[in-house]
Amino acid sequence: MARTLFGGALSAVIPLNAKDISELRQIPDNQEVFAHSQTDQSIIIELLEYQSQVQDAEAARYHFEDVAASNKAVENGSWEVRGLEQLSQSELSMQECSSAWLLSGAQLVSKFNEEAKNTVNIHLCLFRLPQYTTDILVTFNDPVCINTSAVGNVAATPWTLQDFQGVLQSFCLLDPGVFG
């Protein structure tokens, strides 16, 4: 079932075992953050300023590099782009976007201290909405080494790339007023 986002302005089918992080801590108004209840995986949806200085595929790279900077993964060799493809409009519910791009990559990030770094597979989808001067970024963070948060839970079922694709395919705009 679809979950409403940003006060009902958008919606998407969020995978099972998702915990809305805004129930636990303050989240910026331009973000919706969901974490798997039993693993370190997360899905982040962000409303960002449209980057008119970069075209489509390069805009996806631009946002990926921005995420790398936020994760302090800026050293040479601490991140890589593994794939970049345009998504077909016919497979998306978000018909308002001028284009949608899926970037797959990896970043070497530290969760709690600088010494312990972990590779995180990052799947990032960029929905471009120039008519609203907005880029929507949907990011699936999938650590290579997953810790289970629930004590004794050896049967935690992690989210898959198919789960993330379900989010992207179901993602839709309900109220363009969210863009101001």
MARBA-652585 format. One record per residue: x, y, z of N, C-alpha, C, O, CB in turn; residue in one letter; residue number from 1. Coordinates in Angstrom, 1 decimal. Glycine has a CB too. Example, Ala and Ser with C-alpha at 12.3 -4.5 7.8 and 13.67 -1.06 7.14 Angstrom:
BEGIN
n.xx:n.yy:n.zz:ca.xx:ca.yy:ca.zz:c.xx:c.yy:c.zz:o.xx:o.yy:o.zz:cb.xx:cb.yy:cb.zz:residu:num
13.2:-5.7:7.8:12.3:-4.5:7.8:13.2:-3.3:7.8:14.2:-3.3:8.5:11.3:-4.5:9.0:A:1
12.8:-2.2:7.1:13.7:-1.1:7.1:12.9:0.0:7.9:13.4:1.1:8.0:14.1:-0.6:5.7:S:2
This chain:
BEGIN
n.xx:n.yy:n.zz:ca.xx:ca.yy:ca.zz:c.xx:c.yy:c.zz:o.xx:o.yy:o.zz:cb.xx:cb.yy:cb.zz:residu:num
0.8:-1.2:0.0:0.0:0.0:0.0:0.9:1.3:0.0:1.9:1.3:0.7:-0.9:0.0:1.2:M:1
0.5:2.3:-0.8:1.3:3.5:-0.9:1.2:4.3:0.4:0.2:4.3:1.1:0.8:4.3:-2.0:A:2
2.3:4.9:0.8:2.4:5.7:1.9:2.5:7.2:1.5:3.3:7.5:0.5:3.7:5.3:2.8:R:3
1.8:8.1:2.1:1.9:9.5:1.7:3.2:10.1:2.3:3.6:9.7:3.4:0.6:10.3:2.2:T:4
3.7:11.0:1.5:5.0:11.7:1.9:4.8:13.2:1.8:4.0:13.7:1.1:6.1:11.2:1.0:L:5
5.6:13.9:2.5:5.6:15.3:2.5:4.2:15.9:2.7:3.7:16.7:1.9:6.2:15.9:1.2:F:6
3.6:15.4:3.8:2.2:15.9:4.1:1.2:15.6:3.1:0.2:16.3:3.0:2.3:17.4:4.3:G:7
1.4:14.5:2.3:0.4:14.1:1.4:0.6:14.6:0.0:-0.2:14.3:-0.9:-1.0:14.5:1.8:G:8
1.7:15.3:-0.3:2.0:15.8:-1.6:2.5:14.8:-2.6:2.4:14.9:-3.8:3.0:17.0:-1.5:A:9
3.2:13.8:-2.1:3.7:12.7:-2.9:3.3:11.4:-2.2:2.9:11.3:-1.0:5.3:12.8:-3.0:L:10
3.5:10.3:-2.9:3.3:9.0:-2.3:4.2:7.9:-3.0:4.6:8.1:-4.1:1.8:8.5:-2.4:S:11
4.4:6.8:-2.3:5.2:5.7:-2.8:4.9:4.5:-2.0:4.5:4.6:-0.8:6.7:6.1:-2.8:A:12
5.2:3.4:-2.5:5.1:2.1:-1.8:6.5:1.9:-1.1:7.5:1.7:-1.8:4.7:0.9:-2.7:V:13
6.5:2.0:0.2:7.7:1.8:0.9:7.8:0.4:1.4:6.8:-0.2:1.8:7.8:2.8:2.2:I:14
9.0:-0.3:1.3:9.1:-1.7:1.6:8.7:-2.0:3.1:8.7:-1.2:3.9:10.5:-2.2:1.4:P:15
8.4:-3.3:3.3:8.1:-3.8:4.6:9.3:-3.6:5.5:10.4:-3.4:5.1:7.7:-5.3:4.5:L:16
9.0:-3.6:6.8:10.0:-3.4:7.9:10.6:-2.0:7.8:11.7:-1.8:8.4:11.1:-4.4:7.7:N:17
9.9:-1.0:7.2:10.4:0.4:7.2:10.0:1.1:8.4:8.8:1.1:8.8:9.9:1.1:5.9:A:18
10.9:1.8:9.0:10.7:2.7:10.2:10.8:4.1:9.8:11.9:4.5:9.2:11.6:2.3:11.4:K:19
9.8:4.9:10.0:9.9:6.3:9.7:10.8:7.0:10.7:10.4:7.1:11.9:8.5:7.0:9.7:D:20
12.0:7.5:10.3:12.9:8.0:11.2:12.5:9.3:11.8:13.0:9.7:12.9:14.3:8.2:10.4:I:21
11.5:10.0:11.2:11.0:11.3:11.8:10.3:11.0:13.1:10.1:11.9:13.9:10.1:12.0:10.8:S:22
9.9:9.8:13.3:9.3:9.4:14.6:10.4:9.3:15.7:10.1:9.3:16.9:8.6:8.1:14.5:E:23
11.7:9.2:15.3:12.8:9.0:16.3:13.6:10.3:16.5:14.1:10.5:17.6:13.6:7.9:15.8:L:24
13.8:11.1:15.4:14.6:12.3:15.5:14.1:13.3:14.5:13.4:13.0:13.5:16.1:11.9:15.3:R:25
14.7:14.5:14.6:14.3:15.6:13.7:14.9:15.3:12.3:16.1:14.9:12.2:14.9:16.9:14.3:Q:26
14.1:15.5:11.3:14.5:15.3:9.9:14.3:16.6:9.2:13.2:17.2:9.4:13.8:14.1:9.2:I:27
15.2:17.1:8.3:14.9:18.3:7.6:13.6:18.2:6.8:13.2:17.1:6.3:16.1:18.6:6.6:P:28
12.9:19.4:6.6:11.6:19.4:5.9:11.7:18.9:4.5:10.6:18.5:4.0:11.1:20.8:5.9:D:29
12.8:19.0:3.9:12.9:18.5:2.5:13.2:17.0:2.3:13.5:16.6:1.2:14.0:19.3:1.7:N:30
13.2:16.3:3.5:13.5:14.9:3.4:12.5:14.0:4.1:11.8:14.4:5.0:14.9:14.6:4.1:Q:31
12.4:12.8:3.6:11.6:11.7:4.2:12.7:10.6:4.3:13.3:10.2:3.4:10.3:11.2:3.4:E:32
12.9:10.0:5.5:13.9:9.0:5.8:13.3:7.8:6.4:12.5:7.8:7.4:15.0:9.6:6.7:V:33
13.5:6.6:5.8:13.0:5.3:6.3:14.2:4.4:6.4:15.1:4.3:5.6:12.0:4.7:5.3:F:34
14.3:3.7:7.6:15.3:2.8:7.8:14.7:1.4:8.0:13.6:1.3:8.6:16.2:3.2:9.1:A:35
15.4:0.4:7.5:14.9:-1.0:7.7:15.0:-1.2:9.3:15.9:-0.9:9.9:15.8:-2.1:7.0:H:36
13.9:-1.8:9.8:13.8:-2.0:11.2:14.8:-3.0:11.8:15.1:-3.1:13.0:12.4:-2.5:11.6:S:37
15.5:-3.8:10.9:16.4:-4.9:11.4:17.8:-4.9:10.8:18.6:-5.7:11.1:15.8:-6.2:11.2:Q:38
18.0:-4.0:9.8:19.3:-3.9:9.2:19.7:-2.4:9.1:19.0:-1.5:9.6:19.3:-4.5:7.7:T:39
20.9:-2.1:8.6:21.4:-0.8:8.5:21.0:-0.1:7.1:21.5:0.9:6.8:22.9:-0.7:8.6:D:40
20.1:-0.7:6.4:19.6:-0.1:5.1:18.7:1.0:5.3:18.0:1.1:6.4:18.9:-1.2:4.3:Q:41
18.7:2.0:4.4:17.8:3.1:4.5:17.4:3.6:3.1:18.1:3.3:2.1:18.5:4.3:5.2:S:42
16.3:4.3:3.0:15.8:4.9:1.8:15.5:6.4:2.2:14.8:6.6:3.2:14.5:4.2:1.2:I:43
16.1:7.3:1.4:15.9:8.7:1.7:15.3:9.4:0.5:15.8:9.1:-0.6:17.3:9.4:2.1:I:44
14.3:10.2:0.7:13.7:10.9:-0.4:13.9:12.4:-0.1:13.5:12.9:1.0:12.1:10.5:-0.5:I:45
14.5:13.1:-1.1:14.8:14.5:-0.9:14.3:15.4:-2.0:14.4:15.0:-3.2:16.3:14.7:-0.8:E:46
13.7:16.5:-1.6:13.3:17.5:-2.6:14.5:18.5:-2.6:14.8:19.2:-1.6:11.9:18.2:-2.2:L:47
15.1:18.7:-3.8:16.3:19.5:-3.9:16.1:20.6:-5.0:15.2:20.4:-5.8:17.5:18.7:-4.2:L:48
16.9:21.6:-4.9:16.9:22.6:-6.0:17.3:22.0:-7.3:18.3:21.3:-7.4:17.8:23.8:-5.6:E:49
16.6:22.4:-8.3:16.9:21.9:-9.7:18.3:22.4:-10.1:18.6:23.6:-10.0:15.8:22.4:-10.7:Y:50
19.1:21.5:-10.5:20.5:21.9:-10.9:20.5:22.2:-12.4:20.9:21.3:-13.2:21.5:20.8:-10.5:Q:51
20.2:23.4:-12.8:20.1:23.7:-14.3:21.5:23.7:-15.0:21.5:23.7:-16.2:19.4:25.0:-14.4:S:52
22.5:23.9:-14.2:23.9:23.9:-14.8:24.4:22.6:-15.3:25.4:22.5:-15.9:24.8:24.6:-13.8:Q:53
23.7:21.5:-14.9:24.1:20.2:-15.3:23.0:19.5:-16.0:21.8:19.6:-15.5:24.7:19.3:-14.1:V:54
23.3:18.8:-17.1:22.2:18.1:-17.8:22.0:16.7:-17.3:23.0:16.0:-16.9:22.6:18.1:-19.3:Q:55
20.8:16.3:-17.2:20.2:15.0:-16.9:21.2:14.0:-16.3:21.3:13.9:-15.1:19.7:14.4:-18.1:D:56
21.9:13.2:-17.1:22.8:12.1:-16.6:23.9:12.8:-15.7:24.3:12.2:-14.7:23.5:11.4:-17.7:A:57
24.4:13.9:-16.1:25.4:14.6:-15.3:24.8:15.1:-14.0:25.6:15.2:-13.0:26.1:15.7:-16.1:E:58
23.6:15.4:-14.0:22.9:15.8:-12.7:22.9:14.7:-11.7:23.0:14.9:-10.5:21.5:16.3:-13.0:A:59
22.6:13.5:-12.2:22.7:12.3:-11.3:24.0:12.1:-10.7:24.2:11.9:-9.5:22.3:11.0:-12.1:A:60
25.1:12.3:-11.5:26.5:12.2:-11.0:26.7:13.4:-10.0:27.3:13.2:-8.9:27.5:12.3:-12.1:R:61
26.2:14.5:-10.3:26.4:15.7:-9.4:25.8:15.4:-8.0:26.5:15.6:-7.0:25.7:17.0:-10.0:Y:62
24.6:14.9:-8.0:23.9:14.6:-6.7:24.6:13.4:-6.0:24.7:13.4:-4.8:22.5:14.2:-6.9:H:63
25.1:12.4:-6.7:25.9:11.3:-6.1:27.1:11.9:-5.4:27.5:11.5:-4.3:26.2:10.3:-7.2:F:64
27.9:12.8:-6.1:29.1:13.4:-5.5:28.7:14.2:-4.3:29.5:14.3:-3.4:29.8:14.2:-6.6:E:65
27.6:14.9:-4.3:27.1:15.6:-3.2:26.8:14.7:-2.0:27.1:15.0:-0.9:25.8:16.5:-3.6:D:66
26.2:13.6:-2.3:26.0:12.6:-1.2:27.3:12.1:-0.7:27.5:11.9:0.5:25.1:11.4:-1.8:V:67
28.3:11.8:-1.6:29.6:11.4:-1.1:30.2:12.4:-0.2:30.8:12.1:0.8:30.5:11.2:-2.4:A:68
30.1:13.7:-0.5:30.6:14.8:0.3:29.9:14.7:1.7:30.6:14.9:2.7:30.5:16.1:-0.3:A:69
28.6:14.6:1.7:27.9:14.5:3.0:28.3:13.3:3.8:28.3:13.4:5.0:26.4:14.4:2.7:S:70
28.7:12.2:3.1:29.1:11.0:3.8:30.6:11.0:4.1:31.2:10.1:4.6:28.8:9.8:3.0:N:71
31.3:12.2:3.9:32.7:12.3:4.0:33.5:11.3:3.3:34.6:10.8:3.7:33.1:12.3:5.5:K:72
33.0:10.9:2.1:33.6:10.0:1.2:34.2:10.7:0.0:33.9:10.4:-1.1:32.6:8.8:0.7:A:73
35.1:11.7:0.3:35.6:12.6:-0.7:37.1:12.2:-1.1:37.6:12.7:-2.1:35.6:14.0:-0.3:V:74
37.7:11.4:-0.4:39.1:11.0:-0.7:39.1:10.2:-2.0:38.1:9.6:-2.4:39.7:10.2:0.4:E:75
40.2:10.3:-2.7:40.4:9.6:-4.0:40.2:8.1:-3.7:40.8:7.5:-2.8:41.8:9.9:-4.6:N:76
39.3:7.4:-4.5:39.1:6.0:-4.3:38.0:5.7:-3.3:37.8:4.5:-3.0:40.4:5.3:-3.9:G:77
37.4:6.7:-2.6:36.5:6.4:-1.6:35.0:6.3:-2.1:34.1:6.0:-1.4:36.5:7.4:-0.5:S:78
34.9:6.5:-3.4:33.6:6.4:-4.1:33.7:6.0:-5.5:34.8:6.4:-6.2:32.7:7.6:-3.9:W:79
32.7:5.4:-6.1:32.8:5.0:-7.5:31.4:4.9:-8.1:30.5:4.5:-7.4:33.6:3.7:-7.8:E:80
31.2:5.3:-9.3:30.0:5.1:-10.1:30.1:3.8:-10.8:31.1:3.6:-11.6:29.6:6.3:-11.0:V:81
29.1:2.9:-10.6:29.2:1.6:-11.3:28.3:1.5:-12.5:28.5:0.7:-13.4:28.9:0.5:-10.3:R:82
27.2:2.3:-12.5:26.3:2.3:-13.6:25.4:3.5:-13.6:25.1:4.1:-12.5:25.5:1.0:-13.6:G:83
24.9:3.9:-14.8:24.0:5.0:-14.9:23.1:4.8:-16.1:23.6:4.6:-17.2:24.8:6.4:-15.1:L:84
21.8:4.8:-15.9:20.9:4.5:-17.0:19.6:5.4:-16.8:19.2:5.8:-15.7:20.5:3.1:-17.0:E:85
19.1:5.8:-18.0:17.8:6.5:-18.0:16.7:5.5:-17.8:16.6:4.5:-18.4:17.7:7.3:-19.3:Q:86
15.7:5.9:-16.9:14.6:5.0:-16.7:13.5:5.4:-17.7:13.3:6.6:-18.1:14.0:5.2:-15.3:L:87
12.8:4.4:-18.2:11.7:4.6:-19.1:10.5:5.3:-18.4:10.0:4.8:-17.4:11.3:3.3:-19.8:S:88
9.9:6.4:-19.0:8.8:7.0:-18.5:7.6:6.1:-18.4:6.8:6.2:-17.5:8.4:8.2:-19.3:Q:89
7.5:5.1:-19.3:6.4:4.2:-19.3:6.4:3.3:-18.0:5.3:2.7:-17.7:6.4:3.3:-20.5:S:90
7.5:3.1:-17.4:7.6:2.3:-16.2:7.4:3.1:-14.9:7.5:2.5:-13.8:8.9:1.5:-16.1:E:91
7.2:4.4:-15.0:7.1:5.2:-13.8:5.7:5.8:-13.6:5.0:6.1:-14.6:8.1:6.3:-13.9:L:92
5.3:6.0:-12.4:4.1:6.7:-12.1:4.3:8.2:-12.1:3.3:9.0:-12.2:3.5:6.3:-10.7:S:93
5.5:8.6:-11.9:5.9:10.1:-11.8:6.0:10.6:-13.3:7.1:10.8:-13.8:7.2:10.3:-11.1:M:94
4.8:10.9:-13.9:4.8:11.3:-15.3:5.2:12.8:-15.4:5.5:13.2:-16.5:3.4:11.1:-15.8:Q:95
5.2:13.6:-14.3:5.6:15.0:-14.4:7.1:15.2:-14.6:7.5:16.3:-15.0:5.2:15.7:-13.1:E:96
7.9:14.2:-14.4:9.4:14.4:-14.5:9.8:14.5:-16.0:9.2:13.8:-16.9:10.2:13.3:-13.8:C:97
10.7:15.4:-16.3:11.2:15.5:-17.7:12.1:14.3:-18.0:12.2:13.8:-19.2:12.0:16.8:-17.9:S:98
12.8:13.7:-17.0:13.6:12.5:-17.2:13.8:11.9:-15.8:13.7:12.6:-14.8:14.9:12.8:-17.9:S:99
14.2:10.6:-15.8:14.5:10.0:-14.5:15.8:9.1:-14.8:15.9:8.5:-15.8:13.3:9.1:-14.0:A:100
16.7:9.2:-13.8:18.0:8.5:-14.0:18.3:7.7:-12.8:18.1:8.1:-11.6:19.1:9.5:-14.2:W:101
18.8:6.4:-13.0:19.2:5.5:-11.9:20.7:5.4:-12.0:21.3:4.9:-13.0:18.5:4.1:-12.1:L:102
21.3:5.8:-10.9:22.8:5.7:-10.8:23.1:4.6:-9.7:22.5:4.7:-8.6:23.5:7.0:-10.4:L:103
24.0:3.7:-10.0:24.4:2.7:-9.0:25.9:3.0:-8.7:26.7:3.2:-9.6:24.2:1.3:-9.4:S:104
26.3:3.0:-7.5:27.6:3.2:-7.1:27.9:2.7:-5.7:27.1:2.0:-5.1:28.0:4.7:-7.2:G:105
29.1:3.1:-5.2:29.5:2.6:-3.9:30.3:3.8:-3.3:31.0:4.5:-3.9:30.3:1.3:-3.9:A:106
30.2:3.8:-1.9:31.0:4.8:-1.2:31.5:4.1:0.1:30.9:3.3:0.6:30.1:6.1:-0.8:Q:107
32.7:4.5:0.4:33.4:4.0:1.6:33.1:5.0:2.7:33.6:6.1:2.7:34.9:3.8:1.4:L:108
32.2:4.7:3.7:31.8:5.6:4.7:32.0:5.1:6.1:32.1:3.9:6.3:30.3:6.0:4.5:V:109
32.1:6.0:7.0:32.2:5.6:8.4:31.0:5.9:9.1:30.4:7.0:9.0:33.5:6.2:9.2:S:110
30.5:5.0:10.0:29.2:5.2:10.6:29.4:6.0:11.9:28.7:7.0:12.2:28.5:3.9:10.9:K:111
30.3:5.6:12.8:30.5:6.2:14.1:31.9:6.8:14.3:32.0:7.8:15.0:30.2:5.2:15.1:F:112
32.9:6.2:13.7:34.2:6.8:13.8:35.0:6.7:12.5:34.6:5.9:11.6:35.0:6.1:15.0:N:113
36.0:7.5:12.4:36.8:7.5:11.1:37.6:6.2:10.8:37.9:6.0:9.7:37.7:8.7:11.2:E:114
37.8:5.5:11.9:38.7:4.3:11.7:37.9:3.1:11.0:38.4:2.5:10.1:39.2:3.8:13.0:E:115
36.7:2.9:11.4:35.9:1.8:10.9:35.0:2.3:9.7:34.0:2.9:9.9:35.0:1.2:12.0:A:116
35.5:2.0:8.5:34.8:2.4:7.3:34.1:1.1:6.7:34.7:0.0:6.8:35.7:3.0:6.2:K:117
33.0:1.3:6.1:32.2:0.3:5.5:31.8:0.7:4.1:31.5:1.8:3.8:31.0:-0.1:6.3:N:118
31.8:-0.3:3.1:31.4:0.0:1.8:29.9:0.0:1.8:29.2:-1.0:2.3:32.0:-1.0:0.8:T:119
29.3:1.1:1.2:27.8:1.1:1.1:27.5:1.2:-0.4:27.9:2.1:-1.1:27.3:2.4:1.9:V:120
26.7:0.2:-0.8:26.2:0.3:-2.2:25.1:1.3:-2.2:24.2:1.3:-1.3:25.7:-1.1:-2.7:N:121
25.2:2.3:-3.1:24.2:3.3:-3.2:23.5:3.3:-4.5:24.1:3.4:-5.6:24.8:4.7:-2.9:I:122
22.2:3.2:-4.5:21.3:3.2:-5.7:20.5:4.5:-5.6:19.8:4.7:-4.6:20.4:1.9:-5.8:H:123
20.7:5.4:-6.5:20.2:6.7:-6.5:19.3:7.0:-7.7:19.8:6.8:-8.8:21.3:7.8:-6.3:L:124
18.1:7.4:-7.5:17.2:7.8:-8.6:17.0:9.3:-8.6:16.6:9.8:-7.5:15.9:7.0:-8.6:C:125
17.2:9.9:-9.7:17.0:11.3:-9.8:15.8:11.6:-10.8:15.8:11.2:-11.9:18.2:12.1:-10.4:L:126
14.7:12.2:-10.2:13.6:12.6:-11.0:13.8:14.1:-11.2:13.9:14.9:-10.3:12.2:12.4:-10.2:F:127
13.8:14.5:-12.5:14.0:15.9:-12.9:12.7:16.6:-13.1:11.9:16.2:-14.0:15.0:16.1:-14.1:R:128
12.4:17.7:-12.4:11.2:18.5:-12.6:11.5:19.9:-12.8:11.3:20.8:-11.9:10.3:18.3:-11.4:L:129
12.0:20.3:-14.0:12.4:21.7:-14.2:11.3:22.7:-14.1:11.5:23.8:-13.7:13.1:21.8:-15.6:P:130
10.0:22.2:-14.4:8.9:23.1:-14.3:8.6:23.6:-12.9:7.9:24.6:-12.7:7.7:22.4:-14.9:Q:131
9.1:22.8:-11.9:9.0:23.1:-10.5:10.3:23.5:-9.9:10.4:23.7:-8.7:8.4:22.0:-9.7:Y:132
11.3:23.7:-10.7:12.7:24.0:-10.3:13.2:23.0:-9.2:13.7:23.5:-8.2:12.9:25.5:-9.9:T:133
12.8:21.8:-9.4:13.1:20.8:-8.3:13.7:19.5:-8.9:13.3:19.0:-10.0:11.8:20.4:-7.6:T:134
14.7:19.0:-8.3:15.2:17.6:-8.5:14.8:16.8:-7.3:15.0:17.2:-6.1:16.8:17.6:-8.7:D:135
14.2:15.6:-7.5:13.8:14.7:-6.4:14.8:13.6:-6.5:15.0:12.9:-7.5:12.3:14.2:-6.6:I:136
15.4:13.4:-5.3:16.4:12.3:-5.2:15.9:11.2:-4.3:15.5:11.5:-3.2:17.8:12.9:-4.7:L:137
15.9:10.0:-4.8:15.5:8.9:-4.0:16.7:7.9:-3.9:17.1:7.4:-4.9:14.2:8.1:-4.6:V:138
17.2:7.7:-2.7:18.4:7.0:-2.4:18.2:5.8:-1.6:17.6:5.9:-0.5:19.5:7.9:-1.8:T:139
18.8:4.7:-2.1:18.7:3.4:-1.3:20.2:3.1:-0.9:21.0:2.9:-1.7:18.2:2.2:-2.2:F:140
20.4:3.2:0.4:21.7:2.9:1.0:21.7:1.5:1.5:20.9:1.1:2.3:22.0:3.9:2.2:N:141
22.6:0.7:0.9:22.6:-0.8:1.1:24.1:-1.2:1.5:24.9:-1.5:0.7:22.2:-1.5:-0.1:D:142
24.4:-1.1:2.9:25.7:-1.5:3.3:26.1:-2.9:2.9:25.3:-3.8:3.0:25.8:-1.3:4.8:P:143
27.4:-3.1:2.5:27.8:-4.4:2.2:27.8:-5.3:3.4:27.4:-6.5:3.3:29.3:-4.4:1.6:V:144
28.2:-4.8:4.5:28.2:-5.5:5.8:27.0:-5.0:6.6:27.1:-3.9:7.2:29.6:-5.4:6.6:C:145
26.0:-5.8:6.7:24.7:-5.4:7.4:24.8:-5.8:8.8:25.0:-7.0:9.1:23.5:-5.9:6.6:I:146
24.5:-4.9:9.7:24.4:-5.3:11.1:22.9:-5.4:11.4:22.1:-4.6:10.9:25.0:-4.2:12.0:N:147
22.5:-6.4:12.2:21.1:-6.6:12.6:20.9:-5.8:13.9:21.7:-6.0:14.8:20.7:-8.1:12.7:T:148
20.0:-5.0:13.9:19.7:-4.2:15.1:18.9:-5.0:16.2:19.1:-4.7:17.4:18.9:-2.9:14.7:S:149
18.1:-5.9:15.7:17.3:-6.7:16.7:18.2:-7.8:17.2:18.7:-8.6:16.5:16.1:-7.3:16.0:A:150
18.4:-7.8:18.5:19.2:-8.8:19.2:18.6:-10.2:18.9:17.4:-10.5:19.1:19.3:-8.6:20.7:V:151
19.5:-11.1:18.5:19.1:-12.5:18.3:18.3:-12.7:17.0:17.9:-13.8:16.7:18.3:-13.0:19.4:G:152
18.2:-11.7:16.2:17.4:-11.9:14.9:18.4:-12.2:13.8:18.9:-11.4:13.1:16.6:-10.6:14.6:N:153
18.5:-13.5:13.6:19.4:-14.0:12.5:18.6:-14.1:11.2:19.3:-14.4:10.1:20.0:-15.3:12.9:V:154
17.3:-13.9:11.2:16.5:-14.1:10.0:16.0:-12.8:9.4:15.0:-12.8:8.7:15.3:-15.0:10.3:A:155
16.7:-11.7:9.7:16.3:-10.4:9.1:16.4:-10.5:7.6:17.4:-10.9:7.0:17.3:-9.3:9.7:A:156
15.3:-10.1:7.0:15.2:-10.1:5.5:15.5:-8.7:5.0:14.7:-7.8:5.1:13.8:-10.6:5.0:T:157
16.7:-8.5:4.4:17.1:-7.2:3.9:16.3:-6.8:2.7:15.7:-7.7:2.0:18.6:-7.1:3.6:P:158
16.2:-5.5:2.4:15.5:-5.0:1.2:16.4:-5.4:0.0:17.6:-5.5:0.1:15.3:-3.5:1.3:W:159
15.8:-5.5:-1.1:16.5:-5.8:-2.3:16.4:-4.7:-3.3:15.6:-3.7:-3.1:15.9:-7.1:-2.9:T:160
17.1:-4.8:-4.4:17.0:-3.8:-5.5:15.6:-3.8:-6.0:15.1:-2.7:-6.5:18.1:-4.1:-6.6:L:161
14.9:-4.9:-6.0:13.5:-5.0:-6.5:12.6:-4.2:-5.6:11.7:-3.6:-6.1:13.1:-6.5:-6.6:Q:162
12.9:-4.2:-4.3:12.1:-3.4:-3.4:12.3:-1.9:-3.7:11.3:-1.2:-3.7:12.5:-3.7:-1.9:D:163
13.5:-1.5:-4.0:13.8:-0.1:-4.3:13.1:0.2:-5.7:12.6:1.3:-5.8:15.3:0.1:-4.4:F:164
13.2:-0.7:-6.6:12.5:-0.4:-7.9:11.0:-0.2:-7.7:10.4:0.5:-8.4:12.8:-1.5:-8.9:Q:165
10.4:-1.0:-6.8:9.0:-0.8:-6.4:8.7:0.6:-5.9:7.7:1.2:-6.2:8.6:-1.8:-5.4:G:166
9.6:1.1:-5.1:9.5:2.5:-4.6:9.5:3.5:-5.8:8.6:4.3:-5.9:10.6:2.9:-3.6:V:167
10.4:3.3:-6.7:10.6:4.2:-7.8:9.4:4.1:-8.8:8.9:5.2:-9.2:11.8:3.9:-8.6:L:168
8.9:2.9:-9.0:7.8:2.7:-10.0:6.5:3.3:-9.4:5.6:3.7:-10.1:7.6:1.3:-10.3:Q:169
6.3:3.2:-8.1:5.1:3.7:-7.4:5.1:5.2:-7.1:4.1:5.7:-6.7:4.8:2.8:-6.2:S:170
6.3:5.8:-7.1:6.5:7.2:-6.7:5.6:8.1:-7.5:5.8:8.1:-8.7:7.9:7.6:-6.7:F:171
4.7:8.9:-6.9:3.9:9.8:-7.7:3.6:11.1:-7.0:3.6:11.2:-5.7:2.6:9.1:-8.1:C:172
3.4:12.1:-7.8:3.1:13.5:-7.3:1.6:13.6:-7.1:0.8:13.3:-8.1:3.6:14.5:-8.3:L:173
1.1:14.0:-6.0:-0.3:14.2:-5.7:-0.7:15.7:-5.6:-1.8:16.1:-6.0:-0.7:13.5:-4.4:L:174
0.3:16.5:-5.2:0.0:18.0:-5.0:1.3:18.8:-5.3:2.2:18.8:-4.5:-0.5:18.3:-3.6:D:175
1.3:19.4:-6.5:2.5:20.2:-6.9:2.7:21.4:-6.1:3.7:22.0:-6.2:2.4:20.6:-8.4:P:176
1.8:21.7:-5.2:1.9:22.9:-4.3:3.1:22.7:-3.3:3.5:23.7:-2.7:0.7:23.1:-3.5:G:177
3.6:21.4:-3.1:4.7:21.2:-2.3:6.0:21.9:-2.7:6.9:22.1:-2.0:4.9:19.7:-2.2:V:178
6.0:22.2:-4.0:7.2:22.8:-4.6:7.2:24.4:-4.4:8.1:25.0:-4.9:7.3:22.5:-6.1:F:179
6.2:24.9:-3.8:6.2:26.3:-3.5:5.5:27.2:-4.5:5.5:28.4:-4.3:7.4:26.8:-3.3:G:180
